[in-house]
Amino acid sequence: MDPDLWLTALTAAAALWGAAAGALLPRPAYRFAVDEDSPWQTTCPAGHPLTGPAHGWLGRARCPAPGPATTPPATTLPAPTSPAPCTYGPSTRAVALLTAVVCASLALATGVRPELGVWLLLTPVGVLLVLVDLKVQRLPDPLTLPFAALALLLLGGAAVTPEHAGEWRTAALGALTLGGAYFLLFLIRPLALGFGDVKLAVGLGAVLGWYGWGALYVGTFAGAVVGSVWTVVQAVRGRAARRQLVALGPFMIGGAYAGLLLEAYAA
């Protein structure tokens, strides 16, 4: 099969995977978007219990409207209309499109290499972390810790398969280095970032470290620059209160995504 056609088919498959996975993210994004020490959401905003697979964690982010009355009323009044379905969480179409674009671009940059499977599996978790952090400025442990563990475990599997373009050793060292750097920053200025950012840094360090120290530097630097510029702009516009926590997760993940694209393409 022609290499270009194979890459096109791979990119299309990655986009379909991203769209399908992204369509399932609004419900967990809504459930995880709670303040610290609060239980996860168990009902929709209208009070309907969240049911479905995985104890209600999977499924569409909408509650079906009650069906119309089975027996029409005896009066001449018009039959009551069913209330509209209750929707919640971020837009399903927007999240599915975003996840599809990220997966497709990673497929284009990485090509037919085993680490692409790792990027595609981690992308929905990364998008979910962005959604939750933007909503409540929080990165939950049930997302950050599995993200780091999966990154190291899956990259370990990719390292023993042919045609891979990275090293598991630098991925592990990258996790320790970036996680340690963020932990040091947390000790110095605990008001500047949360401990969830430290845990996220471990997973991102593994992902970036796979392609070497240059990727780790580029991805970290890109996220820090964009985050700093955004914070300054918000402060100038009067939208950032003093000592207000800023959601750093989206900038960290966005910088890692940019660094990963560049280094995967270069590799």
C-alpha positions as CSV (number, residue, x, y, z in Angstrom):
1,M,0.0,0.0,0.0
2,D,1.2,3.5,-0.9
3,P,2.8,5.2,2.2
4,D,0.8,8.3,1.7
5,L,-2.5,6.4,1.4
6,W,-1.6,4.5,4.5
7,L,-0.9,7.7,6.5
8,T,-4.2,9.2,5.2
9,A,-6.1,6.1,6.4
10,L,-4.3,6.2,9.7
11,T,-5.1,9.8,10.2
12,A,-8.8,9.3,9.3
13,A,-8.9,6.4,11.8
14,A,-7.3,8.5,14.5
15,A,-9.8,11.3,13.9
16,L,-12.7,8.9,14.2
17,W,-11.3,7.5,17.4
18,G,-10.9,11.0,18.8
19,A,-14.5,12.0,17.8
20,A,-15.9,8.8,19.4
21,A,-13.9,9.2,22.6
22,G,-14.5,12.9,22.8
23,A,-18.2,12.5,22.6
24,L,-18.1,10.5,25.8
25,L,-16.1,13.2,27.7
26,P,-18.8,15.8,28.6
27,R,-20.4,13.6,31.2
28,P,-17.3,12.8,33.2
29,A,-16.2,16.4,32.8
30,Y,-19.4,17.4,34.5
31,R,-19.1,14.8,37.2
32,F,-15.5,15.7,38.0
33,A,-16.1,19.5,38.0
34,V,-16.7,19.9,41.8
35,D,-14.8,21.7,44.5
36,E,-12.1,20.0,46.5
37,D,-13.5,17.7,49.3
38,S,-16.9,17.6,47.5
39,P,-18.3,14.3,46.2
40,W,-18.5,13.8,42.5
41,Q,-21.7,14.9,40.8
42,T,-24.4,12.2,41.0
43,T,-27.3,14.1,39.5
44,C,-27.8,16.4,36.6
45,P,-28.5,20.1,37.3
46,A,-32.2,19.3,37.3
47,G,-31.8,16.6,39.9
48,H,-32.1,13.5,37.7
49,P,-29.8,10.7,38.8
50,L,-26.9,9.9,36.5
51,T,-27.3,6.3,35.4
52,G,-25.7,4.1,32.8
53,P,-22.6,2.1,32.2
54,A,-19.7,2.3,34.7
55,H,-22.0,3.5,37.5
56,G,-23.2,6.5,35.4
57,W,-19.7,7.7,34.3
58,L,-20.3,6.8,30.7
59,G,-23.1,8.0,28.5
60,R,-24.4,11.1,26.8
61,A,-24.4,14.3,28.8
62,R,-28.2,14.7,28.7
63,C,-31.2,13.2,30.4
64,P,-34.0,11.9,28.1
65,A,-37.2,13.8,28.4
66,P,-40.2,11.9,29.8
67,G,-42.4,10.5,27.0
68,P,-45.8,11.9,26.1
69,A,-48.8,10.6,28.0
70,T,-50.0,7.2,26.6
71,T,-53.7,8.1,27.0
72,P,-54.9,11.4,25.6
73,P,-56.9,13.6,28.0
74,A,-60.7,13.5,27.8
75,T,-60.9,17.3,27.3
76,T,-60.5,19.2,24.1
77,L,-57.4,20.9,25.5
78,P,-54.2,20.2,23.6
79,A,-52.1,17.3,24.9
80,P,-49.2,18.4,27.2
81,T,-45.9,18.6,25.5
82,S,-42.9,16.8,26.8
83,P,-40.2,18.9,28.5
84,A,-37.0,19.3,26.6
85,P,-34.1,16.9,27.5
86,C,-31.8,18.2,30.2
87,T,-28.3,18.8,28.9
88,Y,-25.2,19.6,30.9
89,G,-21.5,19.8,30.7
90,P,-19.5,21.2,27.8
91,S,-20.7,20.9,24.2
92,T,-20.5,17.4,23.0
93,R,-19.9,18.4,19.4
94,A,-17.1,20.9,20.4
95,V,-15.3,18.4,22.6
96,A,-15.6,15.6,20.0
97,L,-14.2,17.9,17.3
98,L,-11.4,19.1,19.5
99,T,-10.4,15.5,20.4
100,A,-10.6,14.4,16.8
101,V,-8.4,17.3,15.6
102,V,-5.8,16.5,18.3
103,C,-5.7,12.8,17.5
104,A,-5.5,13.4,13.7
105,S,-2.7,15.9,14.1
106,L,-0.7,13.5,16.3
107,A,-1.2,10.8,13.7
108,L,0.1,13.0,10.9
109,A,3.1,14.0,13.0
110,T,3.9,10.6,14.4
111,G,3.2,8.4,11.4
112,V,3.2,4.6,11.6
113,R,5.1,4.2,14.8
114,P,4.0,2.3,17.9
115,E,4.1,5.4,20.2
116,L,1.1,6.7,18.2
117,G,-1.1,4.2,20.0
118,V,0.1,5.7,23.3
119,W,-0.7,9.3,22.2
120,L,-4.2,8.3,21.0
121,L,-5.0,6.5,24.3
122,L,-3.8,9.4,26.4
123,T,-5.4,12.2,24.4
124,P,-9.0,11.8,25.8
125,V,-7.6,11.9,29.4
126,G,-5.7,15.1,28.5
127,V,-8.7,16.7,27.0
128,L,-10.8,15.7,30.1
129,L,-8.2,17.2,32.4
130,V,-8.4,20.5,30.4
131,L,-12.2,20.6,30.7
132,V,-12.2,20.0,34.4
133,D,-9.4,22.4,35.2
134,L,-11.0,25.2,33.2
135,K,-14.2,24.7,35.0
136,V,-13.1,24.4,38.7
137,Q,-9.3,25.0,38.6
138,R,-8.7,21.5,39.8
139,L,-6.9,18.4,38.5
140,P,-8.4,15.4,40.2
141,D,-6.2,12.5,41.3
142,P,-8.4,9.9,39.5
143,L,-7.2,11.5,36.3
144,T,-3.7,12.8,36.9
145,L,-2.3,9.6,38.6
146,P,-3.7,7.2,36.0
147,F,-2.4,9.5,33.3
148,A,1.1,9.3,34.6
149,A,1.0,5.6,35.3
150,L,-0.5,4.9,31.8
151,A,2.1,7.1,30.1
152,L,5.0,5.2,31.7
153,L,3.4,1.8,31.2
154,L,2.3,2.2,27.6
155,L,5.6,3.8,26.6
156,G,7.4,0.9,28.2
157,G,5.4,-1.4,25.9
158,A,6.2,0.8,22.9
159,A,9.9,0.7,23.7
160,V,10.0,-3.1,23.1
161,T,8.2,-2.9,19.7
162,P,10.0,-2.4,16.4
163,E,10.2,1.0,14.7
164,H,9.7,3.2,17.8
165,A,11.4,6.5,17.8
166,G,11.9,7.3,21.5
167,E,13.5,5.9,24.6
168,W,11.7,4.7,27.8
169,R,14.7,5.7,29.9
170,T,14.4,9.4,29.0
171,A,10.6,9.1,29.5
172,A,11.1,7.9,33.0
173,L,13.8,10.5,33.7
174,G,11.6,13.2,32.2
175,A,8.8,12.2,34.5
176,L,11.1,12.5,37.5
177,T,12.6,15.8,36.3
178,L,9.5,17.7,35.4
179,G,7.6,16.3,38.4
180,G,10.5,17.3,40.7
181,A,10.7,20.8,39.2
182,Y,7.0,21.4,39.7
183,F,7.2,20.0,43.2
184,L,10.0,22.4,44.0
185,L,8.0,25.3,42.6
186,F,5.0,24.2,44.7
187,L,7.2,24.2,47.9
188,I,8.5,27.7,47.0
189,R,5.2,29.3,46.0
190,P,2.2,27.1,46.9
191,L,-0.2,29.9,45.9
192,A,1.2,29.9,42.3
193,L,0.2,26.3,41.5
194,G,-1.7,23.4,43.0
195,F,-0.4,20.0,43.9
196,G,-2.5,18.6,41.0
197,D,-0.2,20.5,38.6
198,V,2.7,18.6,40.2
199,K,1.1,15.2,39.5
200,L,0.2,16.2,36.0
201,A,3.8,17.2,35.4
202,V,4.9,13.7,36.1
203,G,2.8,12.3,33.2
204,L,3.7,15.1,30.8
205,G,7.3,14.7,31.6
206,A,7.1,11.0,30.6
207,V,5.3,11.9,27.4
208,L,7.8,14.6,26.4
209,G,10.8,12.8,27.7
210,W,10.1,9.9,25.3
211,Y,11.6,12.0,22.5
212,G,14.5,13.3,24.6
213,W,15.4,16.3,26.6
214,G,14.8,18.8,23.8
215,A,11.2,17.8,23.6
216,L,10.9,18.2,27.4
217,Y,12.4,21.7,27.2
218,V,10.2,22.8,24.2
219,G,7.0,21.5,25.6
220,T,7.5,22.9,29.1
221,F,8.8,26.2,27.8
222,A,5.8,26.6,25.4
223,G,3.3,25.9,28.1
224,A,5.0,28.3,30.6
225,V,5.2,31.2,28.0
226,V,1.6,30.9,26.9
227,G,0.4,30.6,30.5
228,S,2.4,33.6,31.6
229,V,1.2,35.8,28.7
230,W,-2.4,34.8,29.4
231,T,-2.1,35.6,33.1
232,V,-0.6,39.1,32.3
233,V,-3.3,39.8,29.7
234,Q,-6.0,38.9,32.2
235,A,-4.4,41.0,34.9
236,V,-4.2,44.0,32.5
237,R,-7.9,43.6,31.6
238,G,-8.8,43.5,35.2
239,R,-10.2,39.9,35.1
240,A,-7.6,38.3,37.4
241,A,-7.8,39.1,41.1
242,R,-4.7,39.1,43.2
243,R,-3.7,35.7,44.5
244,Q,-6.5,34.1,42.4
245,L,-5.6,30.6,41.3
246,V,-5.1,30.2,37.5
247,A,-5.8,26.9,35.7
248,L,-2.3,25.9,34.7
249,G,-3.3,22.5,33.5
250,P,-4.6,23.6,30.0
251,F,-1.4,25.5,29.4
252,M,0.8,22.6,30.5
253,I,-1.1,20.2,28.3
254,G,-1.2,22.6,25.4
255,G,2.6,23.2,25.6
256,A,3.2,19.4,25.8
257,Y,1.0,18.9,22.8
258,A,2.9,21.5,20.8
259,G,6.3,20.0,21.8
260,L,5.1,16.5,21.1
261,L,3.9,17.5,17.6
262,L,7.2,19.1,16.7
263,E,9.4,16.3,18.1
264,A,7.3,13.5,16.7
265,Y,7.5,15.1,13.3
266,A,11.2,15.6,13.6
267,A,11.7,12.0,14.7
